[in-house]
Amino acid sequence: MKDQAKIIAALLVGAAAGAALGLLLAPEKGGELRDDIADYINDLVDTAKNKAQSTASDLKEYGSNAIDKAKAKFSGTVNDLYDHGDEAIESAKSKAKDAADRAKDLGEDAINEAKSKVKGTANDWNNSVQGA
């Protein structure tokens, strides 16, 4: 694998050197050659700038979309939490009301039982006093 990489690298270096020598040894005048090289480099720079601007625009759009998605998800989660909170409050209120009602019923039952026992005891004493 390393040998193949070395061979490919050598071929690329050789091709670049050959292209450079070809340009330098071409039968054009020096000024024309320099103009051609400058035009080629300017074209490469313009292409790189266009790619960079396009990529920056794409990244900005991607970032905006990601932020919008995160906001929507966060908003939905907050709404869900509010709903669950409201449900928990209603459930707690209902359970508290049920417990209060049950306590009231138990209290009334205890009072009625106590009244009945007191009345029974009073009747027993009354009967024992009258029978004596």
C-alpha positions as CSV (number, residue, x, y, z in Angstrom):
1,M,0.0,0.0,0.0
2,K,2.8,2.4,0.9
3,D,4.6,1.5,-2.4
4,Q,1.5,2.4,-4.4
5,A,1.2,5.7,-2.6
6,K,4.8,6.5,-3.3
7,I,4.3,5.7,-7.0
8,I,1.2,7.8,-7.3
9,A,2.9,10.7,-5.5
10,A,5.9,10.4,-7.8
11,L,3.6,10.4,-10.9
12,L,1.8,13.5,-9.6
13,V,5.0,15.4,-8.9
14,G,6.4,14.4,-12.3
15,A,3.2,15.5,-14.0
16,A,3.3,18.9,-12.3
17,A,7.0,19.4,-13.1
18,G,6.3,18.4,-16.7
19,A,3.5,20.9,-17.0
20,A,5.6,23.6,-15.5
21,L,8.5,22.9,-17.9
22,G,6.1,22.7,-20.8
23,L,4.8,26.2,-20.0
24,L,8.3,27.6,-19.5
25,L,9.7,26.1,-22.6
26,A,6.7,26.9,-24.8
27,P,7.4,29.0,-27.9
28,E,5.4,31.9,-26.5
29,K,7.0,35.2,-25.6
30,G,7.8,35.7,-21.9
31,G,5.2,38.4,-21.4
32,E,2.5,36.3,-23.0
33,L,3.4,33.3,-20.9
34,R,3.4,35.4,-17.7
35,D,-0.1,36.8,-18.7
36,D,-1.4,33.3,-19.3
37,I,0.0,32.1,-16.0
38,A,-1.5,35.1,-14.2
39,D,-4.9,34.6,-15.9
40,Y,-4.9,30.9,-14.9
41,I,-4.0,31.8,-11.3
42,N,-6.7,34.5,-11.2
43,D,-9.2,32.0,-12.5
44,L,-8.2,29.5,-9.8
45,V,-8.5,32.3,-7.1
46,D,-11.9,33.3,-8.4
47,T,-13.1,29.7,-8.4
48,A,-11.9,29.2,-4.9
49,K,-13.6,32.4,-3.8
50,N,-16.9,31.3,-5.4
51,K,-16.6,27.9,-3.7
52,A,-15.9,29.5,-0.4
53,Q,-18.9,31.9,-0.6
54,S,-21.1,29.1,-1.7
55,T,-20.0,26.9,1.1
56,A,-20.4,29.8,3.6
57,S,-23.9,30.4,2.4
58,D,-24.7,26.7,2.6
59,L,-23.3,26.5,6.2
60,K,-25.3,29.6,7.2
61,E,-28.5,28.0,5.8
62,Y,-27.7,24.7,7.5
63,G,-27.1,26.5,10.8
64,S,-30.3,28.5,10.5
65,N,-32.3,25.3,9.9
66,A,-30.6,23.5,12.8
67,I,-31.5,26.4,15.1
68,D,-35.1,26.5,13.9
69,K,-35.4,22.8,14.5
70,A,-33.9,23.1,18.0
71,K,-36.3,26.0,18.8
72,A,-39.3,24.0,17.7
73,K,-38.3,21.0,19.6
74,F,-37.5,23.0,22.7
75,S,-40.9,24.8,22.5
76,G,-42.7,21.5,22.1
77,T,-40.9,20.1,25.1
78,V,-41.8,23.1,27.2
79,N,-45.4,22.8,26.2
80,D,-45.4,19.2,27.1
81,L,-43.9,20.0,30.5
82,Y,-46.6,22.6,31.1
83,D,-49.3,20.0,30.1
84,H,-47.8,17.4,32.4
85,G,-47.6,20.0,35.2
86,D,-51.2,20.9,34.8
87,E,-52.3,17.3,34.8
88,A,-50.2,16.6,37.9
89,I,-51.8,19.6,39.7
90,E,-55.3,18.5,38.8
91,S,-54.6,15.0,39.9
92,A,-53.2,16.2,43.2
93,K,-56.2,18.5,43.7
94,S,-58.6,15.6,43.0
95,K,-56.7,13.2,45.4
96,A,-56.7,15.9,48.1
97,K,-60.4,16.5,47.7
98,D,-61.1,12.7,47.8
99,A,-58.9,12.4,51.0
100,A,-60.7,15.3,52.6
101,D,-64.1,13.9,51.8
102,R,-63.1,10.5,53.2
103,A,-61.7,12.1,56.3
104,K,-65.0,14.0,56.7
105,D,-67.0,10.9,56.3
106,L,-64.9,9.0,58.8
107,G,-65.1,11.9,61.2
108,E,-68.9,12.0,60.9
109,D,-69.1,8.2,61.4
110,A,-66.9,8.4,64.5
111,I,-69.1,11.2,65.9
112,N,-72.3,9.3,65.2
113,E,-70.8,6.2,66.8
114,A,-69.6,8.2,69.8
115,K,-73.1,9.8,70.2
116,S,-74.7,6.3,70.0
117,K,-72.4,4.9,72.7
118,V,-73.0,8.0,74.9
119,K,-76.7,7.7,74.4
120,G,-76.6,3.9,75.1
121,T,-74.5,4.5,78.3
122,A,-76.8,7.3,79.4
123,N,-79.8,5.0,78.9
124,D,-78.1,2.2,80.8
125,W,-77.4,4.6,83.7
126,N,-80.9,6.0,83.6
127,N,-82.4,2.5,83.7
128,S,-80.1,1.4,86.5
129,V,-80.9,4.6,88.5
130,Q,-84.7,4.1,88.0
131,G,-84.5,0.4,88.8
132,A,-82.7,0.9,92.0
